[in-house]
Amino acid sequence: DGPPPRTALAGHSILVGYGRVGSLVGASLKEATLPFLVIEDADKTLAKLRDNGIETVSGNAANSEVFAAANPEGASRLILAIPNAFEAGQIVLRARAANPKITVIARAHSDAEVEHLKGLGADTVIMGEREIARGIVEVVLGRKPEAAEPSAA
């Protein structure tokens, strides 16, 4: 096998991972008609995305050829929806090298992961546990947060 074919998209978002978090992000991007593609390595997920008309790159985004196929030089944003902060950090470095102006949004599970990803160049790092706590506090204080709908994609 050679490298995956390079996308023709430009000004797009690169969404890495289409699991529990990525699928919710992807559904919102699709609903907002924002151009994006998904880098994913699960065959069943890739088939489902393609059936729904979502462009994909098959493989691990930490692989240089796979990531290059997503046209990071022409992308406006990189969204890291994968749970592994070490792998996400490698992808942040690769994205910054390809496109210093790309906006990088990542997820984390701890303060140490937030610092790690920000230190490597992520613009925004969202810590799941902090967002869950914020939602609980809003309910306790009588300000109901909007519930995330399950993804149909």
Secondary structure by P-SEA (a helix, b strand, c coil): cccccccccccbbbbccccaaaaaaaaaaaaaccccccccccaaaaaaaaaacbbbbccccccaaaaaaaccccccbbbbccccaaaaaaaaaaaaaacccbbbbbccccaaaaaaaaaacccbbbbaaaaaaaaaaaaaacccccccccccc
